[in-house]
């Protein structure tokens, strides 16, 4: 044995103390080494050839992310095919703040992690809900409390199922107290960020704002949700936008950090929903428009279903903007040129979508076919909106009966596919899953068809389809939309078809026959112009229905009816 002494390992008493790594990039934190916090990637990682994973919601890092036009985190398989959905990112298994949660809080956090975050995004993947909200919630109390408040509201629909009403009411009161408690805490934790106003604070505020919007939509506080959304878009504009108040366009600077991309994408989806809800009447309209980025090649194809929707969003925004311009000012050559460009973009989108469908067919998968149909129905609706956006008379829609027939055919197919894929008998967890999403679906196209198509058989089928799903899509509620659409049809048609056999007792999945389309159309004088629905109360307890009417040669906004949720009754004015 060697006589040389072996130095014993340091004990707890003689080991040199090491300070905890509290800041720095995620790579250095995992390695438990001091980070120099260089931007965009720390020098310590670069000097050792490591990938710097950045600073969470504060951005940075040298891990290359695919550009947005190619879809978020998409990659090609070995055979060169593009995956249908972007590759998902793992959520943090043990978020640091989650370790401090009480048993009750943990129940709601687990509900959010397992159900809310996967249910709310709806048809299309969202890195905001899959990744960013968990990153922010793991370190920011404002976001974590907002998550808990949203989760409690989302879980509320399933509370007390099968129990006596008194017990249900008690549980729901507890849930409401929990929601308000964490709502207030979230706002309180945001106060320092309101004062700081740096990039990181703005990001935290915007993330919490998106969660607040979704929560208020689920609570039925529609005006509050829209106020949160408007405030968030204003902050977004100050953070990295170039807004022109007169033009109503918020031009967004190119994003080279996925964090900002994810935030903008979440705001854009909510904004599109609200604009679709308000599209039928004149209103102040701000659209989100990406600025030209020379570093990104022009899009020539669709890479995924999520990418298909992202490419649809700017087209819809341009339709919204042009429609409002036509309502406010006389139409000029400039507006006609803009309309032709929009129609060309819609045609280009459809060609790319059909090409993608050939590469990635949806046969054999109900969920995939549902996603395809959601895209198709919204594209068909957009083509009608684009063709009619420069006209203010309601009779213009009569020229698009064939397009409405295509739309109701696509919507009926979507309902059939959805009914086939949602077999609750095979998955008991789905029985108590609240049926609310924060994404584009089929309610807006159905409502648009019911209100704007005056072919009785087509609009009635849209009205019958609306309550079939019994769910919400952000600001859109299928039951509310069905109630309002039926009221509009009844007010317009009145006794016009009295004495005629309308054949209204058809099955909801029976498509119109040629003879069903032969009824005369109601005249222009009977049609409601610029139908506007105001959801009043928090939670909503009244619906106010307005339209534009000619009074002394001027179009005025007139209240024509209101609906009491308590009495379930319309009262005309």
C-alpha positions in Angstrom: 0.0 0.0 0.0 1.3 3.4 -0.8 2.4 5.5 2.1 1.2 8.7 0.5 -1.7 10.3 2.2 -5.1 10.5 0.5 -7.0 13.7 1.0 -10.4 12.9 2.4 -13.4 14.3 0.7 -14.7 17.6 2.2 -17.2 17.2 5.0 -20.1 19.4 5.7 -18.0 21.3 8.2 -14.9 22.0 6.0 -16.6 22.2 2.5 -16.3 25.6 0.9 -19.8 27.1 0.7 -21.2 27.7 -2.7 -23.8 30.3 -3.4 -27.1 29.2 -5.0 -27.5 30.0 -8.7 -30.5 32.3 -8.7 -30.1 34.1 -12.0 -28.6 33.3 -15.4 -29.5 31.2 -18.4 -31.3 27.9 -17.9 -28.2 25.9 -19.0 -26.0 27.4 -16.3 -28.7 26.9 -13.7 -28.9 23.2 -14.5 -25.1 23.0 -14.3 -25.1 25.1 -11.1 -22.4 27.4 -12.4 -22.3 31.2 -12.4 -23.7 32.7 -15.6 -22.4 36.0 -17.1 -25.9 36.6 -18.4 -24.6 37.7 -21.9 -27.1 38.4 -24.6 -28.4 36.8 -26.7 -26.4 33.8 -25.4 -24.1 33.7 -22.4 -20.3 33.6 -23.1 -19.8 30.7 -20.6 -22.0 28.4 -22.8 -20.5 29.7 -26.0 -16.9 29.2 -24.8 -17.6 25.5 -23.9 -19.6 24.7 -27.1 -22.8 24.3 -25.2 -26.3 25.4 -26.3 -27.5 28.3 -24.2 -31.1 27.8 -23.5 -31.8 31.4 -22.7 -33.6 33.1 -19.9 -37.1 31.7 -20.1 -39.7 34.4 -20.7 -36.9 37.0 -20.8 -35.7 35.5 -24.1 -32.2 35.0 -25.4 -30.3 31.8 -26.1 -28.5 30.4 -29.1 -30.8 27.4 -29.7 -32.0 28.1 -33.2 -35.8 28.1 -33.6 -37.5 27.6 -36.9 -38.9 30.8 -38.4 -42.5 31.5 -37.8 -43.7 31.1 -41.4 -42.7 27.5 -41.2 -44.6 26.8 -38.1 -43.4 26.7 -34.5 -40.8 24.0 -33.9 -41.6 22.0 -37.0 -39.1 19.6 -38.5 -38.9 17.2 -41.4 -39.0 13.5 -41.0 -36.4 11.2 -42.6 -38.5 10.8 -45.7 -38.7 14.6 -46.1 -42.4 14.8 -45.2 -43.5 17.7 -42.9 -45.3 16.6 -39.7 -48.9 17.6 -39.5 -48.5 19.2 -36.1 -45.5 21.1 -34.8 -43.2 19.2 -32.5 -44.3 19.9 -28.9 -42.0 21.1 -26.2 -41.9 19.4 -22.8 -43.5 21.3 -19.9 -41.5 21.7 -16.8 -42.2 18.7 -14.6 -41.7 20.5 -11.3 -42.2 24.3 -11.6 -40.5 26.0 -8.7 -43.5 28.0 -7.5 -45.7 25.0 -7.9 -43.7 23.4 -5.0 -45.1 26.0 -2.6 -48.8 25.4 -3.5 -51.4 24.4 -0.9 -53.3 21.2 -1.5 -56.3 23.1 -2.8 -54.1 25.2 -5.1 -52.3 22.0 -6.4 -55.7 20.5 -7.4 -56.4 23.5 -9.6 -52.8 23.7 -10.9 -53.0 20.0 -11.9 -56.4 20.6 -13.5 -54.8 23.4 -15.5 -51.8 21.3 -16.5 -53.8 18.2 -17.5 -57.0 19.8 -18.9 -57.3 23.5 -19.3 -54.0 24.0 -21.1 -54.7 21.2 -23.5 -58.4 21.9 -24.0 -58.4 25.7 -24.4 -56.2 25.9 -27.5 -58.8 23.9 -29.4 -58.0 22.7 -32.9 -54.6 24.1 -33.5 -51.4 23.8 -31.4 -50.3 26.7 -29.3 -46.8 27.1 -27.9 -48.2 29.8 -25.6 -50.4 27.3 -23.8 -48.0 24.3 -24.2 -44.9 26.0 -23.1 -44.8 29.8 -22.3 -47.5 30.0 -19.7 -45.8 27.2 -17.8 -42.4 28.8 -18.0 -43.9 32.1 -16.8 -46.0 30.5 -14.1 -43.0 28.6 -12.7 -41.2 31.9 -11.7 -43.8 34.7 -11.8 -46.4 34.9 -9.0 -48.7 37.1 -11.2 -48.9 34.5 -13.9 -49.2 31.6 -11.5 -52.1 33.2 -9.7 -53.8 34.1 -13.0 -53.4 30.4 -14.0 -55.1 29.3 -10.7 -57.9 31.7 -11.2 -58.5 30.6 -14.8 -58.3 26.9 -13.8 -60.9 27.3 -11.1 -63.3 28.9 -13.6 -62.6 26.2 -16.2 -63.2 23.5 -13.6 -66.3 25.1 -12.4 -68.6 23.6 -15.0 -67.8 20.1 -13.6 -68.1 21.0 -9.9 -70.8 19.2 -8.0 -71.9 16.9 -10.9 -74.4 14.4 -9.5 -74.7 16.2 -6.1 -77.8 17.9 -4.6 -78.4 21.5 -5.6 -77.6 22.9 -2.2 -74.2 21.1 -2.1 -73.6 22.2 -5.7 -74.2 25.8 -4.8 -71.9 25.6 -1.8 -69.1 24.2 -3.9 -69.6 26.8 -6.5 -69.4 29.6 -3.9 -66.1 28.2 -2.7 -64.9 28.0 -6.3 -65.9 31.6 -6.9 -64.1 32.8 -3.8 -61.0 30.9 -4.9 -61.2 32.5 -8.3 -61.5 36.1 -7.0 -58.8 35.6 -4.4 -56.2 34.6 -7.0 -57.5 37.1 -9.5 -56.8 39.9 -7.0 -53.4 38.4 -6.1 -52.4 38.2 -9.7 -53.3 41.9 -10.3 -51.4 42.8 -7.1 -48.3 41.0 -8.3 -48.5 42.8 -11.6 -48.3 46.3 -10.0 -44.4 46.4 -9.9 -44.4 45.4 -13.6 -46.7 48.3 -14.4 -44.2 50.6 -12.9 -41.0 49.0 -14.4 -42.3 48.8 -18.0 -39.1 47.1 -19.3 -39.3 44.3 -21.8 -39.5 41.5 -19.3 -42.2 43.2 -17.3 -44.2 43.9 -20.4 -44.0 40.2 -21.3 -45.2 39.1 -17.9 -48.1 41.6 -18.1 -49.1 40.4 -21.5 -49.0 36.8 -20.6 -51.2 37.4 -17.5 -53.5 39.6 -19.7 -54.1 36.7 -22.1 -55.0 34.4 -19.2 -57.3 37.2 -17.8 -59.1 37.5 -21.2 -59.7 33.8 -21.4 -60.9 33.6 -17.8 -63.4 36.5 -18.2 -64.8 34.9 -21.4 -65.4 31.7 -19.5 -67.1 33.6 -16.6 -69.4 35.3 -19.1 -67.9 38.7 -18.3 -67.7 39.6 -22.0 -67.2 43.4 -21.7 -64.4 43.0 -19.1 -62.7 40.4 -21.4 -62.8 42.7 -24.3 -61.4 45.5 -22.2 -58.5 43.3 -21.1 -57.8 42.4 -24.7 -57.8 46.0 -25.9 -55.5 47.0 -23.1 -53.2 44.1 -23.9 -53.0 45.1 -27.6 -52.2 48.7 -26.6 -49.3 47.4 -24.4 -48.2 45.2 -27.3 -48.2 48.2 -29.5 -46.0 50.2 -27.1 -43.7 47.3 -26.6 -42.7 46.5 -30.2 -45.3 47.9 -32.5 -45.7 50.9 -34.8 -49.3 51.9 -34.6 -51.1 54.5 -36.7 -54.3 55.5 -34.8 -55.8 57.1 -37.9 -55.4 54.0 -40.1 -56.4 51.5 -37.5 -53.4 49.4 -38.2 -50.9 48.1 -35.6 -47.8 47.1 -37.5 -45.8 44.6 -35.6 -42.0 44.5 -35.8 -40.3 41.3 -37.0 -39.9 38.9 -34.0 -36.6 36.9 -33.7 -37.5 35.6 -30.3 -40.1 32.8 -30.1 -41.4 34.2 -26.8 -42.7 37.3 -28.6 -44.0 35.2 -31.4 -46.1 33.1 -29.0 -47.5 36.1 -27.2 -48.5 37.8 -30.5 -50.0 34.6 -31.8 -52.2 34.2 -28.7 -53.3 37.8 -28.9 -54.0 37.5 -32.6 -56.3 34.5 -32.2 -58.3 36.2 -29.5 -58.4 39.4 -31.5 -59.7 37.6 -34.7 -62.5 36.0 -32.6 -63.7 39.4 -31.3 -63.4 41.0 -34.7 -65.5 38.2 -36.3 -68.1 38.8 -33.5 -68.2 42.5 -34.4 -67.7 42.2 -38.1 -71.4 42.6 -39.1 -71.6 46.2 -37.9 -69.5 49.4 -38.0 -67.1 49.8 -35.1 -63.6 51.1 -34.4 -61.3 48.5 -35.8 -57.6 47.9 -35.0 -55.9 45.2 -36.9 -52.6 43.4 -36.2 -50.3 43.5 -39.2 -46.8 42.0 -39.3 -44.2 44.3 -40.8 -42.1 43.2 -43.7 -39.1 41.1 -42.6 -36.3 40.8 -45.2 -34.8 37.9 -43.3 -37.8 35.7 -43.9 -38.4 34.2 -47.3 -41.9 34.7 -48.8 -44.3 31.8 -48.0 -44.9 29.5 -51.0 -46.5 26.6 -49.2 -48.2 25.5 -46.0 -46.1 23.4 -43.6 -48.7 22.4 -41.0 -52.4 22.9 -40.1 -51.3 25.5 -37.5 -49.3 27.2 -40.2 -52.4 27.2 -42.4 -54.3 29.1 -39.8 -51.5 31.6 -39.2 -51.4 32.4 -42.9 -55.2 32.9 -42.9 -55.1 35.5 -40.0 -53.6 38.4 -41.9 -56.1 37.9 -44.8 -59.0 38.0 -42.3 -57.5 41.2 -40.7 -57.3 42.8 -44.2 -61.0 41.9 -44.8 -62.0 43.5 -41.4 -60.0 46.6 -42.2 -61.4 47.0 -45.7 -65.0 46.4 -44.6 -64.8 49.2 -42.0 -63.3 51.5 -44.5 -66.1 50.9 -46.9 -68.7 51.6 -44.2 -67.0 54.9 -43.2 -66.0 56.4 -46.6 -67.1 56.3 -50.3 -65.4 53.4 -52.1 -62.6 54.4 -54.4 -60.3 52.6 -56.9 -57.9 52.1 -54.0 -60.5 50.0 -52.1 -61.3 47.9 -55.2 -57.6 47.2 -55.7 -57.3 46.1 -52.0 -60.3 43.8 -52.5 -58.7 42.2 -55.5 -55.4 41.6 -53.6 -57.4 40.0 -50.8 -59.2 37.7 -53.2 -56.0 36.7 -54.8 -54.5 35.9 -51.4 -57.5 33.7 -50.6 -57.1 31.9 -53.9 -53.4 31.4 -53.2 -54.1 30.1 -49.7 -56.6 27.6 -51.1 -54.1 26.3 -53.7 -51.4 25.9 -51.0 -53.9 24.2 -48.7 -55.0 21.7 -51.4 -51.3 20.9 -52.1 -50.7 20.3 -48.4 -53.8 18.1 -48.2 -52.3 15.9 -51.0 -49.1 15.5 -49.1 -50.8 15.0 -45.7 -54.2 13.5 -46.3 -56.5 13.3 -43.3 -58.1 9.9 -44.1 -58.3 7.6 -41.1 -58.1 10.4 -38.5 -61.3 12.1 -37.2 -59.4 14.7 -35.4 -57.3 15.6 -38.4 -60.4 15.8 -40.6 -62.0 18.0 -38.1 -59.1 20.4 -38.2 -59.1 20.4 -42.0 -62.9 21.2 -42.1 -62.4 24.0 -39.6 -59.9 25.6 -42.0 -62.1 25.0 -45.0 -65.3 26.5 -43.5 -63.4 29.6 -42.3 -61.9 30.0 -45.8 -65.2 29.7 -47.5 -66.7 32.3 -45.1 -63.8 34.6 -45.8 -64.3 34.4 -49.5 -67.9 35.6 -49.1 -66.8 38.3 -46.7 -64.1 39.5 -49.2 -66.5 39.5 -52.2 -69.2 41.6 -50.3 -67.0 43.8 -48.1 -67.4 47.0 -50.3 -71.2 46.8 -50.4 -73.5 48.1 -47.7 -76.8 46.7 -49.1 -78.0 43.3 -47.8 -79.2 42.1 -51.2 -75.5 41.6 -52.3 -75.5 38.2 -50.4 -78.2 36.8 -52.7 -75.5 36.4 -55.4 -73.6 34.0 -53.2 -76.2 31.3 -52.6 -73.9 28.7 -54.2 -71.1 29.7 -51.8 -73.5 29.6 -48.8 -74.6 26.1 -49.9 -71.0 25.0 -50.0 -70.5 26.5 -46.6 -73.4 24.7 -45.0 -72.3 21.5 -46.6 -68.9 21.9 -45.1 -70.3 22.8 -41.7 -72.6 19.8 -41.7 -69.7 17.6 -42.5 -67.7 19.1 -39.7 -70.6 18.4 -37.3 -70.7 14.8 -38.4 -67.0 14.3 -38.0 -67.1 16.0 -34.6 -69.9 13.8 -33.4 -68.0 10.7 -34.5 -64.7 11.7 -32.7 -66.3 12.8 -29.4 -67.5 9.4 -28.2 -67.7 10.1 -24.4 -68.6 6.5 -23.8 -65.0 5.6 -24.6 -63.4 8.2 -22.3 -65.0 8.9 -19.0 -62.7 11.9 -18.4 -64.3 13.7 -21.3 -67.7 13.6 -19.7 -66.8 16.2 -17.2 -64.5 18.2 -19.5 -65.9 21.8 -19.8 -66.7 22.4 -23.4 -65.0 25.7 -23.9 -62.1 26.6 -26.1 -60.2 29.8 -26.8 -59.8 29.3 -30.5 -61.4 29.6 -33.9 -64.0 26.9 -34.6 -67.4 26.7 -36.4 -69.7 29.1 -34.5 -68.7 32.2 -36.4 -69.3 30.7 -39.8 -72.6 29.2 -38.7 -73.8 32.6 -37.3 -72.6 34.4 -40.4 -74.6 32.0 -42.6 -77.7 32.3 -40.4 -77.7 36.1 -40.4 -76.5 36.9 -43.9 -77.9 34.1 -46.1 -81.7 34.8 -46.8 -82.3 31.3 -48.3 -84.7 30.0 -45.6 -83.6 26.4 -45.8 -79.8 27.2 -45.6 -80.1 29.7 -42.8 -82.4 27.4 -40.8 -80.0 24.5 -41.1 -77.2 26.8 -39.7 -79.5 27.8 -36.8 -80.2 24.1 -36.1 -76.5 23.2 -36.1 -75.5 26.0 -33.7 -76.7 24.4 -30.4 -75.6 20.9 -31.4 -72.1 21.4 -30.1 -73.1 23.2 -26.9 -69.8 24.8 -26.4 -68.0 28.1 -26.4 -65.2 29.5 -28.6 -63.8 32.5 -26.8 -66.4 35.2 -27.0 -68.7 33.0 -29.1 -71.3 30.9 -27.3 -73.2 28.4 -29.5 -76.5 28.7 -27.5 -76.3 32.5 -27.6 -75.5 32.6 -31.3 -78.4 30.2 -32.0 -80.9 32.3 -30.0 -79.9 35.5 -31.7 -79.8 34.0 -35.2 -83.3 32.6 -34.8 -84.6 35.9 -33.6 -83.0 37.7 -36.6 -84.6 35.2 -39.0 -88.0 35.5 -37.3 -87.9 39.4 -37.4 -86.9 39.5 -41.0 -89.3 36.8 -42.3 -92.3 37.6 -40.2 -95.4 36.3 -42.1 -93.6 36.5 -45.5 -93.8 32.7 -45.9 -97.3 32.3 -44.4 -99.3 29.6 -46.1 -96.2 27.9 -47.7 -95.0 24.5 -46.8 -91.4 25.2 -45.6 -90.5 21.7 -44.7 -88.7 22.8 -41.5 -88.7 19.5 -39.8 -85.7 18.1 -41.6 -82.9 16.3 -39.8 -79.9 18.5 -39.0 -77.5 16.4 -41.1 -79.8 16.4 -44.2 -78.4 18.7 -46.9 -80.7 21.1 -48.8 -82.2 19.7 -52.1 -82.7 21.9 -55.2 -86.4 22.2 -54.5 -85.6 23.5 -51.0 -83.8 26.5 -52.5 -86.8 27.5 -54.7 -88.6 29.7 -52.2 -88.7 33.4 -52.9 -86.2 35.6 -51.0 -87.4 38.2 -48.6 -87.2 41.8 -50.0 -84.5 44.3 -49.0 -87.0 46.3 -47.0 -87.5 43.4 -44.6 -83.8 42.8 -43.9 -81.9 44.0 -40.9 -78.8 46.0 -41.7 -75.6 45.8 -39.6 -77.0 43.5 -36.9 -75.2 44.2 -33.6 -75.4 42.1 -30.5 -74.4 43.6 -27.1 -73.8 41.1 -24.3 -74.7 43.0 -21.1 -74.0 42.2 -17.5 -71.2 40.5 -15.6 -72.0 37.6 -15.8 -74.2 38.3 -18.8 -77.9 38.6 -18.0 -79.2 40.5 -21.0 -78.7 40.6 -24.8 -79.4 43.8 -26.6 -80.0 43.5 -30.4 -79.4 46.6 -32.5 -79.4 47.3 -36.3 -79.0 50.3 -38.5 -82.2 52.0 -39.8 -82.8 55.0 -42.1 -84.2 57.9 -40.1 -84.6 61.2 -41.9 -82.1 60.2 -44.5 -79.5 59.1 -42.0 -78.6 55.6 -40.9 -78.9 55.4 -37.1 -78.2 52.6 -34.6 -81.5 51.4 -33.2 -82.3 49.0 -30.4 -84.9 46.5 -31.8 -85.1 43.8 -29.1 -83.6 42.6 -25.9 -83.4 39.2 -24.3 -83.7 38.4 -20.6 -81.5 35.4 -19.7 -83.6 34.9 -16.4 -86.9 34.9 -18.2 -85.6 33.4 -21.5 -87.7 35.9 -23.3 -87.3 38.4 -26.1 -89.0 41.8 -25.7 -89.2 43.9 -28.9 -88.9 47.7 -28.6 
